[in-house]
Each structure stands twice: as structure tokens, then as C-alpha cells.
């Protein structure tokens, strides 16, 4: 009788150490994407405000003294 073959080994997934903040790699990617969207939005808002400020005509100068 032949010797019994050992059961096939089950590949074990390596257990990675938790990251310092406790986020998974997927969460880090989502945080990075959110940061990029946030910065892009802020730049668009600031750029729009700068364009509005630039296109606003200057107020006419007011005279400090009244003319008789």
C-alpha cells in the first residue's frame, strides 16, 4: 500500500501589519482622491473669485470736498 499523500497545503494570505492610522490601502486611495477633488474645487472657487474681482469696474472716485 502506498503511503498516504499529505493534504494539499492551503495558501495563506500574508497578514499585513495595520497601518499607523488604521486605514486600509483602499481607504488611503479614497482619502487621496478626496484630497485632490478638494484642492481642485478650492482652486476653481479662488480662480472664479479672482476673475470676478478682476472684471469688476473700479468705483468712481468720490470727492472729499463739496463743490459750491
ROKOLMI-711797 format. One record per residue: residue in three letters; x, y, z of N, C-alpha, C, CB in turn. Coordinates in nm, 2 decimals. Glycine has a CB too. Example, Ala and Ser with C-alpha at 12.3 -4.5 7.8 and 13.67 -1.06 7.14 Angstrom:
BEGIN
+-----+--------+--------+--------+--------+--------+--------+--------+--------+--------+--------+--------+--------+
|  aa |    n.u |    n.v |    n.w |   ca.u |   ca.v |   ca.w |    c.u |    c.v |    c.w |   cb.u |   cb.v |   cb.w |
+-----+--------+--------+--------+--------+--------+--------+--------+--------+--------+--------+--------+--------+
| ALA |   1.32 |  -0.57 |   0.78 |   1.23 |  -0.45 |   0.78 |   1.32 |  -0.33 |   0.78 |   1.13 |  -0.45 |   0.90 |
| SER |   1.28 |  -0.22 |   0.71 |   1.37 |  -0.11 |   0.71 |   1.29 |   0.00 |   0.79 |   1.41 |  -0.06 |   0.57 |
+-----+--------+--------+--------+--------+--------+--------+--------+--------+--------+--------+--------+--------+
This chain:
BEGIN
+-----+--------+--------+--------+--------+--------+--------+--------+--------+--------+--------+--------+--------+
|  aa |    n.u |    n.v |    n.w |   ca.u |   ca.v |   ca.w |    c.u |    c.v |    c.w |   cb.u |   cb.v |   cb.w |
+-----+--------+--------+--------+--------+--------+--------+--------+--------+--------+--------+--------+--------+
| UNK |   0.08 |  -0.12 |   0.00 |   0.00 |   0.00 |   0.00 |   0.09 |   0.12 |   0.00 |  -0.09 |   0.00 |   0.12 |
| UNK |   0.06 |   0.22 |  -0.09 |   0.14 |   0.34 |  -0.09 |   0.11 |   0.43 |   0.03 |   0.12 |   0.42 |  -0.23 |
| UNK |   0.21 |   0.51 |   0.06 |   0.20 |   0.60 |   0.17 |   0.10 |   0.71 |   0.14 |   0.33 |   0.66 |   0.21 |
| UNK |   0.02 |   0.75 |   0.24 |  -0.08 |   0.85 |   0.21 |  -0.02 |   0.98 |   0.18 |  -0.18 |   0.86 |   0.33 |
| UNK |  -0.07 |   1.05 |   0.08 |  -0.01 |   1.18 |   0.04 |  -0.05 |   1.28 |   0.14 |  -0.06 |   1.22 |  -0.11 |
| UNK |   0.03 |   1.38 |   0.17 |  -0.01 |   1.48 |   0.27 |  -0.12 |   1.57 |   0.21 |   0.11 |   1.57 |   0.31 |
| UNK |  -0.21 |   1.62 |   0.29 |  -0.32 |   1.70 |   0.23 |  -0.26 |   1.82 |   0.17 |  -0.42 |   1.74 |   0.34 |
| UNK |  -0.32 |   1.87 |   0.06 |  -0.27 |   1.99 |  -0.01 |  -0.27 |   2.11 |   0.08 |  -0.35 |   2.02 |  -0.14 |
| UNK |  -0.16 |   2.18 |   0.08 |  -0.14 |   2.29 |   0.17 |  -0.23 |   2.41 |   0.11 |   0.00 |   2.34 |   0.18 |
| UNK |  -0.30 |   2.47 |   0.21 |  -0.38 |   2.58 |   0.17 |  -0.30 |   2.71 |   0.17 |  -0.51 |   2.60 |   0.27 |
| UNK |  -0.29 |   2.78 |   0.06 |  -0.21 |   2.90 |   0.06 |  -0.27 |   3.00 |   0.16 |  -0.20 |   2.96 |  -0.08 |
| UNK |  -0.18 |   3.05 |   0.25 |  -0.23 |   3.15 |   0.34 |  -0.19 |   3.29 |   0.29 |  -0.17 |   3.12 |   0.48 |
| UNK |  -0.29 |   3.38 |   0.31 |  -0.26 |   3.52 |   0.27 |  -0.17 |   3.58 |   0.38 |  -0.39 |   3.60 |   0.24 |
| UNK |  -0.07 |   3.65 |   0.34 |   0.01 |   3.72 |   0.44 |  -0.07 |   3.82 |   0.52 |   0.14 |   3.78 |   0.38 |
| UNK |  -0.06 |   3.82 |   0.64 |  -0.13 |   3.92 |   0.73 |  -0.04 |   4.04 |   0.73 |  -0.16 |   3.86 |   0.87 |
| UNK |  -0.09 |   4.15 |   0.67 |  -0.01 |   4.27 |   0.68 |  -0.03 |   4.35 |   0.81 |  -0.04 |   4.36 |   0.56 |
| UNK |   0.07 |   4.41 |   0.85 |   0.06 |   4.49 |   0.97 |  -0.04 |   4.61 |   0.95 |   0.20 |   4.54 |   1.03 |
| UNK |  -0.12 |   4.64 |   1.04 |  -0.21 |   4.75 |   1.02 |  -0.13 |   4.88 |   1.01 |  -0.31 |   4.77 |   1.14 |
| UNK |  -0.18 |   4.97 |   0.92 |  -0.11 |   5.10 |   0.90 |  -0.13 |   5.18 |   1.03 |  -0.17 |   5.17 |   0.78 |
| UNK |  -0.04 |   5.28 |   1.05 |  -0.05 |   5.36 |   1.17 |  -0.18 |   5.42 |   1.20 |   0.06 |   5.46 |   1.17 |
| UNK |  -0.25 |   5.47 |   1.10 |  -0.37 |   5.54 |   1.12 |  -0.49 |   5.44 |   1.12 |  -0.40 |   5.65 |   1.01 |
| UNK |  -0.46 |   5.32 |   1.09 |  -0.57 |   5.22 |   1.09 |  -0.65 |   5.21 |   0.96 |  -0.66 |   5.24 |   1.20 |
| UNK |  -0.60 |   5.27 |   0.85 |  -0.68 |   5.27 |   0.73 |  -0.63 |   5.16 |   0.64 |  -0.66 |   5.41 |   0.66 |
| UNK |  -0.71 |   5.10 |   0.56 |  -0.68 |   5.00 |   0.46 |  -0.62 |   5.08 |   0.34 |  -0.80 |   4.91 |   0.42 |
| UNK |  -0.55 |   5.01 |   0.25 |  -0.50 |   5.07 |   0.13 |  -0.61 |   5.14 |   0.05 |  -0.42 |   4.97 |   0.04 |
| UNK |  -0.73 |   5.07 |   0.04 |  -0.84 |   5.13 |  -0.03 |  -0.88 |   5.26 |   0.03 |  -0.96 |   5.03 |  -0.04 |
| UNK |  -0.89 |   5.26 |   0.16 |  -0.93 |   5.39 |   0.22 |  -0.83 |   5.50 |   0.20 |  -0.95 |   5.36 |   0.37 |
| UNK |  -0.70 |   5.46 |   0.20 |  -0.60 |   5.56 |   0.17 |  -0.62 |   5.62 |   0.03 |  -0.45 |   5.51 |   0.18 |
| UNK |  -0.65 |   5.53 |  -0.07 |  -0.67 |   5.58 |  -0.20 |  -0.79 |   5.67 |  -0.21 |  -0.69 |   5.46 |  -0.30 |
| UNK |  -0.90 |   5.64 |  -0.14 |  -1.02 |   5.72 |  -0.13 |  -0.99 |   5.86 |  -0.07 |  -1.13 |   5.65 |  -0.06 |
| UNK |  -0.91 |   5.85 |   0.04 |  -0.87 |   5.98 |   0.10 |  -0.79 |   6.07 |   0.01 |  -0.79 |   5.95 |   0.23 |
| UNK |  -0.70 |   6.00 |  -0.07 |  -0.62 |   6.08 |  -0.16 |  -0.70 |   6.14 |  -0.27 |  -0.51 |   5.99 |  -0.22 |
| UNK |  -0.80 |   6.06 |  -0.32 |  -0.89 |   6.11 |  -0.43 |  -0.97 |   6.23 |  -0.37 |  -0.98 |   6.00 |  -0.48 |
| UNK |  -1.02 |   6.22 |  -0.25 |  -1.10 |   6.32 |  -0.19 |  -1.01 |   6.45 |  -0.17 |  -1.16 |   6.28 |  -0.05 |
| UNK |  -0.89 |   6.43 |  -0.13 |  -0.80 |   6.55 |  -0.12 |  -0.78 |   6.62 |  -0.25 |  -0.66 |   6.50 |  -0.06 |
| UNK |  -0.76 |   6.54 |  -0.36 |  -0.74 |   6.60 |  -0.49 |  -0.86 |   6.68 |  -0.53 |  -0.70 |   6.49 |  -0.59 |
| UNK |  -0.98 |   6.62 |  -0.51 |  -1.10 |   6.68 |  -0.55 |  -1.12 |   6.81 |  -0.47 |  -1.22 |   6.59 |  -0.53 |
| UNK |  -1.09 |   6.81 |  -0.34 |  -1.10 |   6.92 |  -0.25 |  -1.01 |   7.04 |  -0.30 |  -1.07 |   6.89 |  -0.11 |
| UNK |  -0.88 |   7.00 |  -0.33 |  -0.79 |   7.11 |  -0.38 |  -0.83 |   7.16 |  -0.51 |  -0.65 |   7.05 |  -0.39 |
| UNK |  -0.88 |   7.08 |  -0.60 |  -0.93 |   7.13 |  -0.73 |  -1.05 |   7.22 |  -0.72 |  -0.96 |   7.01 |  -0.83 |
| UNK |  -1.14 |   7.18 |  -0.63 |  -1.25 |   7.27 |  -0.61 |  -1.21 |   7.40 |  -0.55 |  -1.35 |   7.20 |  -0.51 |
| UNK |  -1.12 |   7.40 |  -0.45 |  -1.07 |   7.53 |  -0.39 |  -1.01 |   7.62 |  -0.50 |  -0.98 |   7.50 |  -0.28 |
| UNK |  -0.93 |   7.56 |  -0.58 |  -0.86 |   7.64 |  -0.69 |  -0.96 |   7.69 |  -0.78 |  -0.76 |   7.55 |  -0.76 |
| UNK |  -1.07 |   7.62 |  -0.82 |  -1.17 |   7.67 |  -0.91 |  -1.25 |   7.78 |  -0.84 |  -1.27 |   7.56 |  -0.95 |
| UNK |  -1.28 |   7.77 |  -0.72 |  -1.35 |   7.88 |  -0.65 |  -1.26 |   8.00 |  -0.64 |  -1.39 |   7.83 |  -0.51 |
| UNK |  -1.14 |   7.99 |  -0.60 |  -1.05 |   8.10 |  -0.59 |  -1.02 |   8.16 |  -0.73 |  -0.92 |   8.06 |  -0.53 |
| UNK |  -1.01 |   8.08 |  -0.83 |  -0.99 |   8.14 |  -0.96 |  -1.11 |   8.21 |  -1.01 |  -0.96 |   8.02 |  -1.06 |
| UNK |  -1.23 |   8.16 |  -0.98 |  -1.36 |   8.23 |  -1.02 |  -1.37 |   8.36 |  -0.94 |  -1.48 |   8.14 |  -0.99 |
| UNK |  -1.33 |   8.36 |  -0.82 |  -1.34 |   8.48 |  -0.74 |  -1.24 |   8.59 |  -0.79 |  -1.31 |   8.46 |  -0.59 |
| UNK |  -1.12 |   8.54 |  -0.83 |  -1.02 |   8.63 |  -0.89 |  -1.07 |   8.69 |  -1.02 |  -0.89 |   8.56 |  -0.91 |
| UNK |  -1.14 |   8.61 |  -1.10 |  -1.19 |   8.66 |  -1.23 |  -1.30 |   8.76 |  -1.20 |  -1.24 |   8.55 |  -1.32 |
| UNK |  -1.39 |   8.73 |  -1.11 |  -1.49 |   8.83 |  -1.08 |  -1.44 |   8.96 |  -1.02 |  -1.59 |   8.77 |  -0.98 |
| UNK |  -1.34 |   8.95 |  -0.94 |  -1.28 |   9.07 |  -0.88 |  -1.21 |   9.15 |  -0.98 |  -1.18 |   9.03 |  -0.77 |
| UNK |  -1.15 |   9.08 |  -1.08 |  -1.07 |   9.15 |  -1.18 |  -1.16 |   9.22 |  -1.28 |  -0.98 |   9.05 |  -1.26 |
| UNK |  -1.28 |   9.16 |  -1.31 |  -1.37 |   9.22 |  -1.41 |  -1.46 |   9.32 |  -1.35 |  -1.45 |   9.11 |  -1.47 |
| UNK |  -1.47 |   9.34 |  -1.22 |  -1.55 |   9.44 |  -1.16 |  -1.49 |   9.58 |  -1.18 |  -1.57 |   9.41 |  -1.00 |
| UNK |  -1.56 |   9.67 |  -1.24 |  -1.51 |   9.80 |  -1.26 |  -1.48 |   9.87 |  -1.13 |  -1.60 |   9.89 |  -1.35 |
| UNK |  -1.38 |   9.95 |  -1.13 |  -1.35 |  10.03 |  -1.01 |  -1.46 |  10.13 |  -0.99 |  -1.21 |  10.10 |  -1.02 |
| UNK |  -1.48 |  10.16 |  -0.86 |  -1.58 |  10.26 |  -0.83 |  -1.53 |  10.39 |  -0.86 |  -1.62 |  10.25 |  -0.67 |
| UNK |  -1.62 |  10.48 |  -0.91 |  -1.57 |  10.62 |  -0.94 |  -1.52 |  10.69 |  -0.81 |  -1.68 |  10.70 |  -1.01 |
| UNK |  -1.41 |  10.76 |  -0.83 |  -1.36 |  10.83 |  -0.71 |  -1.46 |  10.93 |  -0.65 |  -1.23 |  10.90 |  -0.74 |
| UNK |  -1.47 |  10.93 |  -0.53 |  -1.56 |  11.03 |  -0.46 |  -1.48 |  11.15 |  -0.42 |  -1.64 |  10.96 |  -0.34 |
| UNK |  -1.55 |  11.26 |  -0.42 |  -1.48 |  11.38 |  -0.38 |  -1.50 |  11.41 |  -0.24 |  -1.52 |  11.50 |  -0.47 |
| UNK |  -1.39 |  11.44 |  -0.17 |  -1.40 |  11.46 |  -0.03 |  -1.45 |  11.60 |   0.01 |  -1.26 |  11.45 |   0.04 |
| UNK |  -1.43 |  11.69 |  -0.08 |  -1.48 |  11.83 |  -0.06 |  -1.60 |  11.85 |  -0.15 |  -1.37 |  11.94 |  -0.08 |
| UNK |  -1.70 |  11.92 |  -0.10 |  -1.82 |  11.95 |  -0.18 |  -1.79 |  12.08 |  -0.26 |  -1.94 |  11.97 |  -0.09 |
| UNK |  -1.84 |  12.08 |  -0.38 |  -1.82 |  12.19 |  -0.47 |  -1.94 |  12.29 |  -0.45 |  -1.82 |  12.15 |  -0.62 |
| UNK |  -1.91 |  12.42 |  -0.44 |  -2.01 |  12.52 |  -0.42 |  -2.10 |  12.55 |  -0.54 |  -1.95 |  12.66 |  -0.38 |
+-----+--------+--------+--------+--------+--------+--------+--------+--------+--------+--------+--------+--------+
